[in-house]
Amino acid sequence: MTNVVPADSAIMRACQIGDVGKIQELFAKNLASPWDVTPDNLSLLSHAVNMGHTGVVKFLLEQEKKVANSPYGKNQTSPLQWALYQRNLDVTRLLVHYEAKGDYVSSLGWTPAFYLFYPGAPMARNPESTGSIQDFLSIFSDNRTFLDLEFRDPDGETVLQRTILSGSGEDVSSLLALGASTSRSGSEPWKNEWSLMHVAIRAGNTAAVAVLLGLEHFSDIDAEDYLGWTMLQHAARLGYIDIVNLLLKRGSEEIVPDYDPESDPDYDGVLEQDLEDVWEADVDSMYAYLRETRWTAKKYYAYMQALVDQRRTEIRSSEEDGELVDEIFWEANETADA
């Protein structure tokens, strides 16, 4: 059905610059059609979407609505995927109106949702035609077009998992509101390996952690996971003090590090018994994570300062051998070593 034309042909140039009149003229003379593509498989619609020419997009879809689902380029990207990547609200509305598929998978292994939440996605070329994440998601909220949020990419991750790595709290909240699943491992995901909360903490995404804490799945802030660690232990061992402060403010019980930076500065925090209770795990990757979460003097002192800032502990001075020595004073309800 496609017709290959030169990349510099009159119809391609007209679509690139947004000249609807010229496109109409070429169509009327049968010198072009909506199915024209370049040798690199770039279609008329691909140029119009890429350049943000809403008028051209509308005209092409009016001529042949099937082009709304005709992929193009080396990655077989759909028009809807590229419109979402470009953050073009008007073009996205048009494509959805003409029944663009929200569950199409490009050769990269991504559905349209992955393009919308792609890290650092550019804004629309026409600022007047862009909007917030909620504006885009609202287009799909009426179920006219099914936006697949549970599809897993070649790395086995959903769009929610990818967004938790580097997205904003607003992005995470929007996906959850649209129905993205928070658990693939039962009603207590924190007890299993690499729940969404584990992903958020390891990524250092404080905003995502804050959103997830509002979910029933992660409401028990002091629950222990498959390593026997709480959320606070993971955050402190990784050195993410913003997350530590957030958890302490939310009521997390403090931990007492099994580490002394003065008497044992080389302790790396990885013990063989840490691996004994890890089930169905890749021991090599788990060992790497345990090394990543080992206590260091920098992490230790930063965590202690957070406890002081949150009034969970005190630094008291006492005299030893005629010298003033600062000591950490723990309350009576201190937890087990971590």
C-alpha positions in Angstrom: 0.0 0.0 0.0 2.9 2.3 0.6 4.5 4.3 -2.2 8.2 5.2 -1.9 9.1 8.7 -2.9 12.3 10.7 -2.7 13.1 12.3 0.7 13.3 15.7 -0.9 10.1 15.3 -2.9 7.5 18.1 -3.0 5.0 16.2 -0.8 7.7 15.5 1.9 8.8 19.1 1.9 5.3 20.3 2.2 4.7 18.1 5.3 7.9 19.2 6.9 7.1 22.9 6.6 3.3 22.5 7.3 2.0 23.7 3.9 -1.5 22.2 3.9 -2.4 24.1 0.7 0.4 22.5 -1.2 -0.5 19.0 0.2 -4.1 19.5 -1.0 -2.9 20.5 -4.4 -0.6 17.4 -4.8 -3.4 15.1 -3.6 -5.9 16.7 -6.0 -3.6 16.1 -8.9 -2.9 12.5 -7.8 0.8 13.4 -7.4 0.9 12.2 -3.8 -1.1 10.1 -1.3 -1.2 9.6 2.5 0.7 6.4 2.1 3.8 8.0 0.6 7.1 7.2 2.5 10.8 7.9 2.0 13.4 5.2 1.3 14.0 5.4 5.1 10.4 4.6 5.8 9.4 8.1 7.0 5.8 8.8 6.2 4.0 12.1 5.6 2.4 11.8 9.0 5.8 11.2 10.6 7.0 14.6 9.4 3.9 16.4 10.4 3.9 14.8 13.9 7.6 15.5 14.3 7.3 19.1 13.4 4.1 19.6 15.4 2.0 20.7 12.4 -1.4 20.0 13.8 -3.2 21.2 10.7 -1.3 18.8 8.5 -1.9 15.9 10.9 -5.6 16.6 10.8 -5.8 16.8 7.0 -3.8 13.6 6.5 -6.0 11.7 9.0 -9.2 13.1 7.3 -7.9 11.6 4.0 -7.0 8.2 5.5 -7.5 7.4 9.1 -5.6 4.2 8.9 -2.3 6.1 8.7 -2.9 6.8 12.5 -1.7 3.3 13.1 1.0 3.0 10.4 4.5 2.8 12.0 7.5 4.4 10.5 11.3 4.7 10.8 13.9 2.1 11.7 12.3 1.5 15.1 8.8 1.1 13.7 7.5 3.9 15.8 3.8 4.7 15.7 2.5 8.3 15.2 0.9 8.2 18.7 4.2 7.1 20.3 6.1 9.9 18.6 3.4 12.5 19.5 3.6 11.5 23.2 7.4 11.6 23.1 7.2 15.1 21.6 4.7 16.0 24.3 2.3 17.4 21.7 -1.2 17.5 23.3 -3.2 18.6 20.2 -1.6 16.0 18.0 -2.2 13.3 20.6 -5.9 14.2 20.9 -6.2 14.0 17.1 -4.6 10.6 16.9 -6.7 9.2 19.7 -9.8 10.6 18.0 -8.8 8.7 14.9 -8.4 5.4 16.9 -4.6 5.3 17.3 -3.7 2.2 19.3 -2.5 2.6 22.8 -1.0 -0.9 23.1 1.1 -0.9 19.9 4.6 -2.2 20.5 7.5 -0.6 18.6 10.7 -2.6 17.6 12.3 -1.2 20.8 9.8 -3.2 22.8 7.9 -0.2 24.1 4.2 0.8 24.1 3.1 4.4 23.8 3.2 4.9 27.6 6.9 4.4 27.6 7.4 7.2 25.2 5.3 9.6 27.3 7.3 8.9 30.4 10.7 8.6 28.7 13.3 10.4 30.8 14.0 13.9 29.5 11.3 13.7 26.8 11.4 17.0 24.8 8.5 19.4 25.0 6.3 20.0 21.9 7.8 22.1 19.2 4.8 24.4 19.6 4.7 25.2 23.4 1.0 26.2 23.1 0.1 22.6 22.2 1.7 20.9 25.2 0.5 20.2 28.7 1.1 18.4 31.9 1.3 14.6 32.3 -2.3 14.7 33.7 -3.4 16.5 30.5 -2.1 13.7 28.4 -3.3 10.9 30.6 -6.8 12.5 30.8 -7.0 11.8 27.0 -7.0 8.1 27.8 -9.1 8.1 30.9 -12.4 7.7 29.0 -11.2 4.3 27.7 -11.6 5.3 24.1 -8.1 4.2 23.5 -6.6 1.5 25.8 -3.2 2.7 27.1 -1.4 -0.5 28.2 0.4 0.2 31.5 1.2 -3.4 32.4 3.2 -4.3 29.3 6.8 -5.2 30.1 9.7 -4.0 28.0 12.7 -6.2 27.0 14.2 -5.6 30.4 11.1 -6.9 32.1 10.0 -3.5 33.4 6.6 -1.8 33.3 6.3 1.9 32.6 5.6 2.5 36.3 8.9 0.8 37.3 10.8 2.9 34.7 9.1 6.0 35.9 10.0 5.3 39.5 13.7 5.2 38.6 13.8 8.9 37.5 10.3 10.3 37.2 8.6 12.9 39.4 6.2 12.2 42.2 3.5 13.7 39.9 4.3 11.2 37.2 4.1 8.2 39.6 0.9 9.5 41.1 -0.6 9.9 37.6 0.2 6.4 36.6 -1.2 5.0 39.8 -4.4 7.0 39.3 -4.8 5.6 35.8 -4.6 2.1 37.3 -0.9 1.0 37.0 -0.3 -2.1 39.1 1.8 -1.6 42.2 2.5 -5.2 42.9 3.4 -8.4 41.0 4.2 -10.4 44.1 1.2 -10.6 46.4 -0.3 -8.3 49.0 3.0 -7.7 50.8 5.5 -6.8 48.1 8.0 -5.3 50.5 8.7 -8.8 51.8 9.7 -9.9 48.3 12.7 -9.0 46.1 12.8 -5.7 44.3 9.3 -4.3 44.9 8.6 -0.8 43.6 9.7 0.6 46.9 13.0 -1.1 46.7 13.4 0.3 43.2 12.5 3.8 44.4 14.9 3.8 47.3 17.8 2.3 45.3 17.3 5.0 42.7 17.3 7.7 45.4 14.0 9.0 44.1 12.6 10.7 47.3 9.4 11.9 45.5 8.6 8.4 44.4 9.2 7.0 47.9 6.8 9.6 49.3 4.1 8.6 46.9 4.5 4.9 47.5 4.3 5.4 51.3 0.7 6.5 50.7 -0.2 3.1 49.4 -1.6 0.3 51.5 1.1 -2.1 50.1 3.8 0.0 51.8 1.9 1.4 54.8 3.9 -0.7 57.3 7.0 1.6 57.3 8.9 -0.7 59.7 8.2 -4.0 58.0 11.3 -6.1 57.2 12.0 -7.3 53.7 13.6 -10.5 52.4 17.0 -9.3 53.8 15.5 -8.6 57.2 15.9 -4.8 56.5 13.4 -2.0 56.9 13.1 0.8 54.3 15.2 3.0 56.6 18.0 0.5 56.6 18.1 0.5 52.8 18.1 4.3 52.6 20.7 4.8 55.3 23.0 2.1 53.9 22.7 3.6 50.4 23.5 7.1 51.8 20.2 8.7 50.6 19.7 11.1 53.5 16.7 12.9 51.9 14.9 9.6 52.0 16.2 8.9 55.5 14.7 12.2 56.7 11.4 11.5 54.9 11.1 8.1 56.6 12.0 9.4 60.0 9.4 12.2 59.6 6.8 9.6 58.7 7.5 7.7 61.9 10.1 5.1 61.0 11.8 3.5 64.0 15.5 4.4 64.0 18.2 1.7 63.5 21.5 1.4 65.3 24.2 0.8 62.7 26.5 -2.2 63.5 29.4 -0.1 62.5 32.1 1.9 64.3 34.0 4.3 62.0 36.8 4.7 64.5 37.4 1.1 65.5 36.5 -0.7 62.3 36.9 1.8 59.4 37.4 -1.0 56.8 34.3 -3.0 57.6 32.4 -3.4 54.4 29.0 -4.5 55.8 28.8 -7.7 53.7 28.6 -10.9 55.8 28.0 -14.5 54.6 25.0 -14.8 56.8 23.4 -11.8 54.9 23.0 -14.2 52.0 21.7 -17.3 53.8 18.1 -16.2 53.8 17.9 -14.8 50.3 15.7 -17.2 48.3 15.6 -17.5 44.5 18.2 -14.8 44.1 21.2 -14.3 41.9 23.8 -14.4 44.6 26.3 -12.4 42.5 23.9 -9.5 42.0 22.8 -9.7 45.6 26.4 -9.6 46.8 27.0 -6.6 44.7 24.0 -4.9 46.2 25.2 -5.7 49.7 28.6 -4.2 48.9 26.8 -1.1 47.6 24.9 -0.8 50.9 27.9 -1.4 53.2 28.3 1.2 55.9 31.0 3.8 55.4 32.1 6.6 57.7 30.4 9.2 55.4 27.1 7.3 55.4 27.3 6.7 59.2 27.9 10.3 60.1 25.2 11.5 57.7 22.7 9.1 59.2 23.6 10.1 62.7 23.2 13.8 61.8 19.8 13.0 60.4 18.8 11.4 63.7 20.0 14.4 65.6 18.1 16.7 63.2 14.9 14.7 63.7 15.5 14.6 67.4 15.8 10.9 67.5 19.1 10.9 69.4 21.5 13.3 71.1 25.1 14.0 71.0 26.3 14.4 74.6 29.7 15.5 75.9 31.5 13.7 78.7 34.9 14.0 80.2 37.4 11.1 79.7 41.0 11.4 80.9 40.6 15.2 81.2 39.2 15.5 77.6 35.7 16.2 76.4 34.4 13.4 74.3 31.2 13.4 72.2 29.0 10.4 72.6 25.7 9.3 70.9 22.9 8.9 73.4 20.2 6.4 72.3 16.7 6.3 73.7 15.6 3.2 75.5 13.5 2.0 72.6 16.4 1.5 70.3 16.1 -1.2 67.7 18.3 -4.1 66.8 21.6 -3.5 65.1 21.5 -2.9 61.4 
